Amino acid sequence: MNANATVNAVTTADRRSLEDALLASENRFRAAFIDAGIGMALIDRSDLIIEANPALAEMLGRTVPELMRLHIHALIDIEESSRQVYRELVRGQRDRIRLEKRLKHRQGHAVWTNITISLIRDSNGEPLYTLAMVEDVSEARRLGDRLHYQAMHDPLTQLPNRSLFFERLAGAFAEADQRIGLCYLDLDGFQAVNDTLGHHIGDELLVAVARRLEQRFTARGHLVARMGGDEFAVLVPRSAGAEELTALAAEVVEVVGAPYDLSGQRVAATASVGVVERPVPGTTPTELVRDADATLYWAKTDGRSRWALYDPERIAYQMTRQVLATTMRPALERGEFLLEYQPLVDLNCGRLRGVEALVRWRHPDFGRLAPDRFIQIAEETGAIVPLGHWVLETACAQARSWLDRFPEAQLFVSVNLAARQFSDSDMVADVAEVLGATKLPARLLQLELTESAVLGPVGRPVEALHALSAMGVRIAIDDFGTGYSNLSYLSRLPVHVLKLDGSFVEGFREPRESRANGEHGERGEHGEHGEQRPSGMNSVQGMNGSVARGAADEKIVAALVRLSHVLGLTVTAEGVESATQADRLRATGCDTAQGWHFGRAVPATEIDHLLGALRRTTAR
């Protein structure tokens, strides 16, 4: 055999070996292609399917022959952004792309898939085919959807929960030019349902309320969500204005308020609703929910089973109250409070008998505050105890100073007390300590309490009053006539003075006398006020009414004074604003009076001037 023959024989053998190897490789690829557990398709440069495996056909509810020569976009709808990337792959500018696509099964249901498309090049590196590998992830997707649903929905009512609510709320705020509205509600007295009927009935009630809200409002494009407990929200992403929201709130109250039949029991429930409606610019989701929650509280405070519309002035007032509540105790330590003293005058001789101590707050931000701005807050927070002790101590020290410098005046000081001071502290011990420290005689201290503080449910400091009276302290009932107004209890209490509420004194004016500004001198100090008389016939009618009321008030006061004197009590009139009132009160036998006619509350130095003038007058 010559050399050429030998070479040819070797070349032929190598070729056959190479062809056998290639055939074996193709067979392995085809076997892997056909038996693969994931769907596969081979696609030519015209985007037509030239090979598909049974897994892909089964995944889509088709046969392999049905898939042949189909355009790839007939199976996989690639959006424009991904289409550009796919074209780069076909042109050889990429080797691989990955997509997550929802394919459609022949029977109509969705098949969620992860698709990897790889480029197959020829021996020269030019694009030849693309190979699509399709993995069915529908079960994992359904599991993820279930987990997401559970994370975003309330398990009891199946309504959207807080998380989904705030997600949708954020989406609504993304539309900057829109208005947005929110009805925030909860059930009135829901805890009583749980306590009396059981938690299972409570749960049934929540489900029933959810169904009613969902059926009534979701069809309108509103989001109904359970925010937790017995709280629900109805979000209106594109509000037409406040009228739409208030009408919706009224509808919520009506829908929820219809009776429920739960496990054979008739259950009544009502809802209170807070309504906020505003343009998206200028607010935030947090502010919207915060204001709706605050407005819901107003609805409950105003009587329940009703709605309330957000009022920026009211929220500003509440925020101011919160600031005062949190800064009151530090303010006391910083010395921001002061006392002023309003004269208490003997109606028979005009002599200064005592003063009422009135507290003011020199607030660094809000300026000078009268007691009606902060005393109720102090009582609610408990700050009234340290504040009241400071007032008592300061007033007694000042009264002792007057006694040392003007002993002939024997001026007493009157201090207001709140019911909480009796319940949260040992009032008898506190008074004894202050009197001992200041060396003020007990007879020169008068303590004022309202009727409700003495007899109301807040507290009954009767034993303490007896102990204080035994020490020699005078006890006065403030604002008499506005509470129980029952003289029978006076005989059982150690009361020395009745202070008639200023409303009685108003009737002592002349018919044509214009109402002057007045300060009644009570703990929640009256501010300035005025009254404008009508003209013509209305003026006559108003005048006649005023005369009739004045006559009635005069008779009532005269009777109260006589009864009080029988019981050994003295009577002080508050809010005296004119000489006419003073004269008529004197005619009834009233003992002492205070008000702007005799003097406003003033610093202690002004009382010094009055006492000095009294001394000079007496010396003459």
C-alpha positions as CSV (number, residue, x, y, z in Angstrom):
1,M,0.0,0.0,0.0
2,N,1.5,3.3,-0.9
3,A,1.6,6.3,1.3
4,N,-1.4,8.1,-0.3
5,A,-3.6,5.1,0.2
6,T,-2.5,4.9,3.8
7,V,-3.4,8.6,4.4
8,N,-6.8,8.3,2.7
9,A,-7.6,5.2,4.8
10,V,-6.7,7.1,8.0
11,T,-8.7,10.1,6.9
12,T,-11.8,8.0,6.1
13,A,-11.5,6.3,9.5
14,D,-11.2,9.6,11.3
15,R,-14.2,11.0,9.4
16,R,-16.3,8.0,10.3
17,S,-15.2,8.2,13.9
18,L,-16.0,11.9,13.9
19,E,-19.4,11.3,12.3
20,D,-20.2,8.5,14.8
21,A,-19.2,10.8,17.6
22,L,-21.4,13.6,16.2
23,L,-24.3,11.2,15.7
24,A,-23.9,9.9,19.3
25,S,-23.8,13.5,20.5
26,E,-26.9,14.4,18.5
27,N,-28.7,11.3,19.8
28,R,-27.8,12.2,23.4
29,F,-29.0,15.8,22.8
30,R,-32.2,14.6,21.2
31,A,-32.8,12.2,24.1
32,A,-32.2,14.9,26.6
33,F,-34.3,17.3,24.6
34,I,-37.2,14.9,24.3
35,D,-37.0,13.5,27.8
36,A,-36.2,16.8,29.6
37,G,-38.4,17.7,32.6
38,I,-38.7,21.3,31.4
39,G,-40.1,22.6,28.2
40,M,-37.7,23.2,25.4
41,A,-38.0,24.7,21.9
42,L,-35.5,25.2,19.1
43,I,-36.1,28.4,17.1
44,D,-34.6,29.4,13.8
45,R,-33.5,32.8,12.7
46,S,-37.0,33.6,11.5
47,D,-38.4,33.1,15.0
48,L,-40.2,29.9,13.9
49,I,-40.2,26.8,16.2
50,I,-38.4,23.9,14.4
51,E,-38.2,21.6,17.4
52,A,-40.3,21.3,20.6
53,N,-40.3,18.7,23.3
54,P,-43.2,16.9,24.9
55,A,-42.8,18.7,28.2
56,L,-43.4,22.1,26.5
57,A,-46.4,20.7,24.6
58,E,-47.9,19.2,27.8
59,M,-47.3,22.4,29.7
60,L,-49.4,24.3,27.2
61,G,-52.0,21.6,26.6
62,R,-50.9,21.1,23.0
63,T,-49.2,18.4,20.9
64,V,-45.6,18.6,19.6
65,P,-46.8,18.8,15.9
66,E,-49.1,21.7,16.8
67,L,-46.1,23.7,18.1
68,M,-44.0,23.1,14.9
69,R,-43.5,26.2,12.7
70,L,-45.3,28.4,15.2
71,H,-43.9,31.9,15.5
72,I,-42.3,32.1,19.0
73,H,-44.3,35.3,19.7
74,A,-47.5,33.2,19.3
75,L,-46.5,31.4,22.5
76,I,-44.5,34.0,24.3
77,D,-45.8,37.6,24.2
78,I,-42.7,39.6,24.8
79,E,-43.3,43.3,25.8
80,E,-41.5,46.0,23.9
81,S,-38.7,46.5,26.4
82,S,-37.9,42.7,26.4
83,R,-38.4,42.5,22.6
84,Q,-35.5,44.8,22.0
85,V,-33.2,42.6,24.2
86,Y,-34.5,39.5,22.3
87,R,-33.6,41.1,18.9
88,E,-30.1,41.8,20.3
89,L,-29.8,38.1,21.2
90,V,-30.9,37.0,17.7
91,R,-28.4,39.3,16.1
92,G,-25.6,37.7,18.2
93,Q,-25.1,40.7,20.5
94,R,-26.1,38.7,23.5
95,D,-25.7,35.0,24.4
96,R,-28.6,34.6,26.8
97,I,-31.7,36.3,28.2
98,R,-34.1,35.4,31.1
99,L,-37.8,36.2,31.3
100,E,-40.6,35.6,33.7
101,K,-43.8,35.2,31.6
102,R,-47.4,34.1,32.0
103,L,-48.2,31.7,29.2
104,K,-51.8,30.6,28.3
105,H,-52.8,27.0,28.5
106,R,-55.2,25.7,25.8
107,Q,-57.9,25.3,28.5
108,G,-57.6,29.0,29.4
109,H,-55.7,29.0,32.7
110,A,-52.4,30.8,33.1
111,V,-49.1,29.0,33.3
112,W,-46.4,31.0,35.1
113,T,-42.9,30.2,33.7
114,N,-39.3,31.2,34.0
115,I,-37.8,31.2,30.4
116,T,-34.2,31.2,29.5
117,I,-33.4,31.8,25.8
118,S,-29.8,30.9,24.7
119,L,-28.1,31.6,21.4
120,I,-26.6,28.7,19.4
121,R,-23.9,29.8,17.0
122,D,-22.4,27.9,13.9
123,S,-18.8,27.0,13.5
124,N,-17.9,30.5,12.5
125,G,-19.6,32.0,15.5
126,E,-22.6,33.3,13.6
127,P,-26.1,33.1,15.1
128,L,-27.8,29.9,14.0
129,Y,-30.6,28.9,16.3
130,T,-32.0,30.0,19.7
131,L,-32.9,27.5,22.3
132,A,-35.8,28.3,24.7
133,M,-35.9,26.4,28.0
134,V,-39.3,26.9,29.8
135,E,-39.7,26.0,33.5
136,D,-43.3,25.8,34.9
137,V,-43.3,27.7,38.2
138,S,-47.0,28.0,38.6
139,E,-47.2,26.1,41.8
140,A,-44.5,28.2,43.4
141,R,-46.2,31.3,42.1
142,R,-49.5,30.2,43.5
143,L,-47.9,29.5,46.8
144,G,-46.3,33.0,46.7
145,D,-49.6,34.5,45.8
146,R,-51.3,32.7,48.7
147,L,-48.6,33.9,51.1
148,H,-48.8,37.5,49.7
149,Y,-52.6,37.4,50.1
150,Q,-52.4,36.2,53.6
151,A,-49.9,38.9,54.4
152,M,-52.1,41.5,52.9
153,H,-55.6,40.4,54.1
154,D,-57.3,40.0,57.4
155,P,-57.7,36.3,58.2
156,L,-61.1,36.8,59.9
157,T,-62.9,39.0,57.5
158,Q,-60.8,38.5,54.4
159,L,-60.7,42.3,53.9
160,P,-57.5,44.1,53.0
161,N,-55.5,44.6,56.2
162,R,-53.4,47.6,57.3
163,S,-50.4,46.6,55.1
164,L,-52.5,46.5,51.9
165,F,-54.4,49.6,53.0
166,F,-51.2,51.7,53.3
167,E,-49.9,50.2,50.0
168,R,-53.0,51.4,48.2
169,L,-52.9,54.6,50.1
170,A,-49.3,55.2,48.9
171,G,-50.5,54.4,45.3
172,A,-53.3,57.0,45.6
173,F,-50.8,59.6,46.8
174,A,-48.7,58.9,43.7
175,E,-51.4,60.8,41.7
176,A,-50.4,64.2,42.8
177,D,-53.3,66.2,41.2
178,Q,-56.1,64.2,42.9
179,R,-58.2,64.7,46.0
180,I,-58.4,61.9,48.5
181,G,-60.9,60.9,51.1
182,L,-61.0,58.6,54.1
183,C,-63.7,57.4,56.4
184,Y,-62.2,55.8,59.5
185,L,-64.6,54.0,61.8
186,D,-65.0,51.7,64.7
187,L,-67.9,50.0,66.4
188,D,-69.4,51.6,69.5
189,G,-69.3,49.4,72.6
190,F,-67.7,46.5,70.8
191,Q,-66.0,45.3,73.9
192,A,-69.4,45.0,75.6
193,V,-70.4,42.5,72.9
194,N,-67.4,40.4,73.6
195,D,-67.8,40.6,77.3
196,T,-71.6,39.8,77.4
197,L,-72.1,37.5,74.3
198,G,-68.7,36.0,73.9
199,H,-65.8,36.4,71.5
200,H,-67.3,34.1,68.9
201,I,-70.3,36.4,68.6
202,G,-67.9,39.4,68.5
203,D,-66.0,37.7,65.6
204,E,-69.3,37.0,63.8
205,L,-70.2,40.6,64.2
206,L,-66.9,41.8,62.7
207,V,-67.4,39.5,59.7
208,A,-71.0,40.7,59.2
209,V,-69.9,44.3,59.3
210,A,-67.1,43.6,56.9
211,R,-69.5,42.0,54.4
212,R,-71.9,44.9,54.6
213,L,-69.2,47.5,54.0
214,E,-67.6,45.4,51.2
215,Q,-70.9,44.8,49.4
216,R,-71.9,48.5,49.6
217,F,-68.7,50.3,48.8
218,T,-66.1,48.2,46.9
219,A,-68.2,48.2,43.7
220,R,-67.8,52.0,43.6
221,G,-64.0,51.6,43.4
222,H,-63.5,52.3,47.2
223,L,-61.1,50.2,49.3
224,V,-62.6,48.7,52.4
225,A,-60.0,47.5,54.9
226,R,-60.0,46.2,58.4
227,M,-57.4,48.2,60.3
228,G,-57.4,46.0,63.4
229,G,-59.7,45.2,66.3
230,D,-63.1,46.7,65.5
231,E,-61.6,49.5,63.3
232,F,-62.3,49.7,59.6
233,A,-61.5,52.2,56.8
234,V,-63.1,53.2,53.6
235,L,-60.6,54.8,51.2
236,V,-61.8,57.0,48.3
237,P,-58.7,57.4,46.1
238,R,-60.3,60.0,43.8
239,S,-62.7,62.0,45.9
240,A,-65.1,64.5,44.4
241,G,-65.1,66.6,47.5
242,A,-66.2,66.8,51.2
243,E,-69.9,66.4,50.4
244,E,-69.2,63.0,48.8
245,L,-67.3,61.8,51.9
246,T,-69.8,63.1,54.4
247,A,-72.6,61.4,52.5
248,L,-70.6,58.2,52.4
249,A,-70.0,58.5,56.2
250,A,-73.7,58.9,56.8
251,E,-74.2,55.8,54.7
252,V,-71.7,53.9,56.8
253,V,-73.5,54.8,60.0
254,E,-76.8,53.6,58.4
255,V,-75.3,50.4,57.0
256,V,-73.6,49.3,60.1
257,G,-76.5,50.4,62.4
258,A,-79.0,47.9,61.0
259,P,-79.5,44.9,63.5
260,Y,-77.7,41.6,63.0
261,D,-78.8,38.1,63.5
262,L,-75.8,36.1,64.8
263,S,-76.1,32.5,65.9
264,G,-79.7,32.9,66.7
265,Q,-79.2,36.2,68.6
266,R,-80.4,39.6,67.7
267,V,-77.4,42.0,68.0
268,A,-77.4,45.8,67.7
269,A,-74.3,47.7,66.8
270,T,-73.5,51.2,65.8
271,A,-70.4,52.9,64.3
272,S,-68.7,56.2,64.8
273,V,-66.9,57.7,61.8
274,G,-64.1,60.2,61.3
275,V,-64.0,61.8,57.9
276,V,-61.1,63.5,56.2
277,E,-61.2,64.9,52.6
278,R,-58.4,67.0,51.1
279,P,-56.2,67.4,48.0
280,V,-53.2,65.1,47.9
281,P,-50.7,68.0,47.6
282,G,-49.9,69.4,51.0
283,T,-50.5,66.3,53.0
284,T,-49.0,62.8,53.6
285,P,-50.5,59.3,54.1
286,T,-49.5,59.5,57.8
287,E,-51.2,62.8,58.3
288,L,-54.4,61.7,56.6
289,V,-54.7,58.6,58.8
290,R,-53.7,60.5,61.9
291,D,-56.3,63.2,61.3
292,A,-59.0,60.6,60.5
293,D,-58.3,58.8,63.7
294,A,-58.5,62.1,65.7
295,T,-61.8,62.9,64.0
296,L,-63.2,59.5,64.9
297,Y,-62.4,60.3,68.5
298,W,-64.4,63.5,68.1
299,A,-67.4,61.6,66.8
300,K,-67.3,59.3,69.8
301,T,-66.9,62.2,72.2
302,D,-69.9,64.0,70.5
303,G,-72.2,61.1,71.2
304,R,-71.3,58.0,69.1
305,S,-73.3,56.5,66.2
306,R,-72.4,59.6,64.1
307,W,-69.8,61.0,61.9
308,A,-67.5,64.0,62.3
309,L,-65.7,66.0,59.6
310,Y,-62.1,66.9,60.2
311,D,-61.7,70.5,61.6
312,P,-58.2,71.9,61.4
313,E,-59.0,74.4,64.2
314,R,-60.1,71.6,66.5
315,I,-57.1,69.5,65.8
316,A,-54.9,72.6,66.5
317,Y,-56.7,73.0,69.8
318,Q,-56.1,69.4,70.7
319,M,-52.4,69.6,69.7
320,T,-52.1,72.7,71.9
321,R,-53.7,70.8,74.8
322,Q,-51.2,68.0,74.2
323,V,-48.3,70.4,74.3
324,L,-49.7,72.0,77.5
325,A,-50.2,68.6,79.1
326,T,-46.7,67.4,78.4
327,T,-45.0,70.7,79.5
328,M,-47.0,71.6,82.6
329,R,-44.9,69.8,85.2
330,P,-41.6,71.1,83.8
331,A,-43.1,74.5,83.6
332,L,-43.9,74.4,87.3
333,E,-40.3,73.5,88.0
334,R,-39.1,76.4,85.8
335,G,-41.3,78.9,87.7
336,E,-43.6,79.8,84.8
337,F,-46.7,80.0,86.9
338,L,-47.8,83.0,89.0
339,L,-50.7,84.0,91.2
340,E,-52.9,87.1,91.0
341,Y,-55.5,88.0,93.6
342,Q,-59.1,89.3,93.1
343,P,-60.6,91.3,95.9
344,L,-63.6,89.9,97.9
345,V,-65.5,92.9,99.3
346,D,-68.0,93.3,102.1
347,L,-71.2,94.5,100.4
348,N,-72.4,96.4,103.6
349,C,-69.4,98.5,104.2
350,G,-67.3,98.2,101.1
351,R,-64.3,96.9,103.1
352,L,-61.8,94.5,101.6
353,R,-62.2,91.2,103.4
354,G,-60.2,88.7,101.4
355,V,-58.8,87.8,98.0
356,E,-59.2,84.8,95.7
357,A,-55.9,83.4,94.4
358,L,-56.0,82.8,90.6
359,V,-53.2,81.1,88.8
360,R,-51.8,82.1,85.5
361,W,-49.2,80.5,83.2
362,R,-46.6,82.6,81.5
363,H,-46.1,80.1,78.6
364,P,-43.0,80.8,76.5
365,D,-44.8,80.0,73.3
366,F,-48.5,80.7,73.9
367,G,-48.1,83.7,76.1
368,R,-50.1,84.4,79.2
369,L,-52.7,81.7,79.8
370,A,-55.8,82.1,82.1
371,P,-56.7,79.1,84.2
372,D,-59.5,78.0,81.8
373,R,-56.8,77.1,79.3
374,F,-55.0,74.6,81.5
375,I,-56.7,73.7,84.7
376,Q,-58.9,71.0,83.2
377,I,-55.8,69.5,81.5
378,A,-54.0,69.6,84.8
379,E,-56.9,67.6,86.4
380,E,-57.0,65.1,83.6
381,T,-53.2,64.4,83.7
382,G,-52.8,64.6,87.5
383,A,-50.6,67.7,87.3
384,I,-53.2,69.4,89.4
385,V,-51.7,67.9,92.5
386,P,-48.2,69.5,92.3
387,L,-49.7,72.6,90.8
388,G,-52.4,72.9,93.5
389,H,-49.8,72.4,96.2
390,W,-47.7,75.2,94.8
391,V,-50.8,77.5,94.6
392,L,-51.7,76.7,98.2
393,E,-48.2,77.2,99.4
394,T,-47.6,80.5,97.5
395,A,-51.0,81.9,98.4
396,C,-50.6,81.1,102.1
397,A,-47.1,82.6,102.2
398,Q,-48.5,85.8,100.6
399,A,-51.4,85.9,103.1
400,R,-48.9,85.6,105.9
401,S,-46.9,88.5,104.4
402,W,-50.0,90.7,104.4
403,L,-50.8,89.7,108.0
404,D,-47.4,90.7,109.1
405,R,-47.5,94.1,107.3
406,F,-51.2,94.9,107.6
407,P,-52.4,93.0,110.7
408,E,-55.4,95.2,111.1
409,A,-56.9,94.0,107.8
410,Q,-57.0,90.3,108.8
411,L,-57.2,89.5,105.1
412,F,-58.0,85.9,104.2
413,V,-57.0,84.2,101.0
414,S,-59.3,81.8,99.1
415,V,-57.8,78.9,97.2
416,N,-59.5,76.6,94.7
417,L,-59.2,72.9,95.1
418,A,-60.0,70.1,92.6
419,A,-61.5,66.7,93.5
420,R,-58.4,65.0,92.2
421,Q,-56.3,66.7,94.9
422,F,-58.3,64.8,97.5
423,S,-58.1,61.5,95.7
424,D,-54.5,61.6,94.7
425,S,-53.0,63.2,97.8
426,D,-53.5,63.7,101.5
427,M,-55.1,67.1,101.4
428,V,-55.5,67.4,105.2
429,A,-51.8,66.7,105.7
430,D,-50.8,69.0,102.8
431,V,-52.8,71.9,104.3
432,A,-51.5,71.3,107.8
433,E,-47.9,71.3,106.5
434,V,-48.4,74.5,104.5
435,L,-50.1,76.3,107.4
436,G,-47.3,75.2,109.7
437,A,-44.5,76.2,107.3
438,T,-46.0,79.7,106.5
439,K,-47.4,80.2,110.1
440,L,-50.7,81.5,108.6
441,P,-53.6,81.2,111.0
442,A,-56.1,78.6,109.7
443,R,-59.0,81.1,109.9
444,L,-57.3,83.2,107.2
445,L,-57.4,80.3,104.7
446,Q,-60.5,79.6,102.7
447,L,-60.7,76.5,100.4
448,E,-63.2,76.5,97.5
449,L,-64.7,73.4,95.9
450,T,-67.5,73.0,93.4
451,E,-70.6,71.1,94.3
452,S,-69.7,68.3,91.9
453,A,-66.3,68.0,93.5
454,V,-67.8,67.5,96.9
455,L,-70.7,65.2,95.9
456,G,-70.1,63.9,92.4
457,P,-68.7,60.5,91.3
458,V,-65.1,61.8,91.0
459,G,-64.7,61.8,94.7
460,R,-66.4,62.4,98.0
461,P,-63.8,64.3,100.2
462,V,-66.3,64.7,103.1
463,E,-64.1,63.3,105.8
464,A,-61.2,65.5,104.7
465,L,-63.5,68.6,104.7
466,H,-64.5,67.8,108.3
467,A,-60.9,67.5,109.3
468,L,-60.0,70.8,107.6
469,S,-62.9,72.5,109.2
470,A,-61.8,71.2,112.6
471,M,-58.4,72.8,111.9
472,G,-60.2,76.2,111.5
473,V,-60.0,76.4,107.7
474,R,-63.1,78.0,106.0
475,I,-64.8,75.8,103.4
476,A,-66.6,77.5,100.5
477,I,-68.9,75.9,97.8
478,D,-68.0,77.5,94.5
479,D,-70.3,78.1,91.5
480,F,-73.4,77.2,93.7
481,G,-76.5,76.8,91.5
482,T,-74.8,75.0,88.6
483,G,-74.6,71.5,90.1
484,Y,-76.8,69.7,92.5
485,S,-78.1,72.9,94.0
486,N,-79.5,71.1,97.0
487,L,-79.4,72.9,100.2
488,S,-80.2,69.8,102.2
489,Y,-76.6,68.5,102.0
490,L,-75.2,71.8,103.4
491,S,-76.5,70.9,106.8
492,R,-74.3,67.7,106.8
493,L,-71.2,69.3,105.5
494,P,-68.7,71.7,107.2
495,V,-69.5,74.5,104.8
496,H,-69.0,78.1,105.8
497,V,-69.6,80.0,102.5
498,L,-71.7,79.7,99.4
499,K,-70.4,81.4,96.3
500,L,-73.3,82.1,93.9
501,D,-72.6,81.4,90.3
502,G,-72.3,84.5,88.2
503,S,-75.3,83.5,86.1
504,F,-77.6,84.6,89.0
505,V,-76.0,88.0,89.1
506,E,-76.6,88.7,85.4
507,G,-80.3,89.3,86.1
508,F,-79.5,92.1,88.6
509,R,-78.7,94.6,85.8
510,E,-80.9,97.5,84.9
511,P,-83.1,96.7,81.8
512,R,-81.1,99.1,79.5
513,E,-77.8,98.5,81.2
514,S,-75.2,97.2,78.7
515,R,-73.3,94.2,79.9
516,A,-69.8,95.0,81.0
517,N,-66.8,92.8,80.8
518,G,-66.5,90.6,83.9
519,E,-64.3,88.2,85.7
520,H,-66.1,85.8,88.0
521,G,-63.0,84.8,89.8
522,E,-63.6,81.1,89.7
523,R,-61.0,78.4,88.8
524,G,-62.0,78.4,85.1
525,E,-61.9,82.1,84.9
526,H,-64.6,83.8,82.7
527,G,-63.1,85.7,79.8
528,E,-64.4,88.9,78.3
529,H,-67.9,88.9,77.0
530,G,-70.4,91.3,75.7
531,E,-74.1,91.5,74.7
532,Q,-75.5,93.6,71.8
533,R,-79.1,94.7,72.4
534,P,-81.5,94.3,69.4
535,S,-83.5,97.2,68.2
536,G,-87.2,97.9,67.6
537,M,-89.8,95.4,68.7
538,N,-87.2,92.8,69.3
539,S,-85.5,95.2,71.7
540,V,-88.7,95.6,73.7
541,Q,-89.3,91.9,73.8
542,G,-85.7,91.3,74.9
543,M,-86.0,94.0,77.5
544,N,-89.2,92.5,78.9
545,G,-87.6,89.1,79.0
546,S,-84.6,90.5,80.8
547,V,-86.8,92.3,83.3
548,A,-88.7,89.1,84.0
549,R,-85.6,87.1,84.4
550,G,-84.0,89.7,86.6
551,A,-87.0,89.7,88.9
552,A,-86.9,85.9,89.1
553,D,-83.2,85.9,89.8
554,E,-83.5,88.5,92.5
555,K,-86.2,86.4,94.3
556,I,-84.1,83.2,94.0
557,V,-81.0,84.9,95.3
558,A,-82.9,86.5,98.2
559,A,-84.3,83.1,99.1
560,L,-80.9,81.4,98.9
561,V,-79.4,84.1,101.1
562,R,-82.1,83.7,103.8
563,L,-81.8,80.0,103.8
564,S,-78.0,80.2,104.0
565,H,-78.1,82.6,106.9
566,V,-80.5,80.2,108.7
567,L,-77.8,77.5,108.2
568,G,-75.1,79.9,109.5
569,L,-73.5,80.4,106.1
570,T,-72.3,83.5,104.5
571,V,-73.0,84.2,100.8
572,T,-70.6,85.6,98.2
573,A,-71.8,86.7,94.8
574,E,-69.4,86.2,91.8
575,G,-69.3,88.2,88.6
576,V,-70.5,91.6,89.9
577,E,-69.9,94.1,87.1
578,S,-71.8,97.2,88.0
579,A,-72.9,99.4,90.9
580,T,-76.5,98.4,90.1
581,Q,-75.8,94.8,90.6
582,A,-73.9,95.5,93.8
583,D,-76.8,97.6,95.2
584,R,-79.4,95.0,94.4
585,L,-77.3,92.2,95.8
586,R,-76.8,94.2,99.0
587,A,-80.6,94.5,99.2
588,T,-81.0,90.8,99.2
589,G,-78.7,90.5,102.2
590,C,-75.8,89.0,100.3
591,D,-72.6,89.3,102.4
592,T,-69.6,89.7,100.1
593,A,-69.0,90.0,96.4
594,Q,-66.3,89.9,93.8
595,G,-66.1,90.9,90.1
596,W,-64.7,93.6,87.9
597,H,-66.8,96.3,89.6
598,F,-64.7,95.8,92.7
599,G,-61.5,94.9,90.9
600,R,-59.9,92.5,88.5
601,A,-57.3,89.9,89.6
602,V,-54.0,91.8,90.1
603,P,-50.5,91.1,91.3
604,A,-49.9,91.0,95.1
605,T,-48.3,94.4,95.0
606,E,-51.6,95.9,93.9
607,I,-53.3,94.4,96.9
608,D,-50.5,96.0,99.0
609,H,-51.7,99.4,97.6
610,L,-55.3,98.7,98.5
611,L,-54.4,97.7,102.1
612,G,-52.2,100.7,102.4
613,A,-55.1,103.0,101.2
614,L,-57.4,101.2,103.7
615,R,-55.0,101.9,106.5
616,R,-54.8,105.5,105.7
617,T,-58.5,105.8,105.5
618,T,-59.0,104.2,108.8
619,A,-56.3,106.4,110.4
620,R,-58.3,109.5,109.5
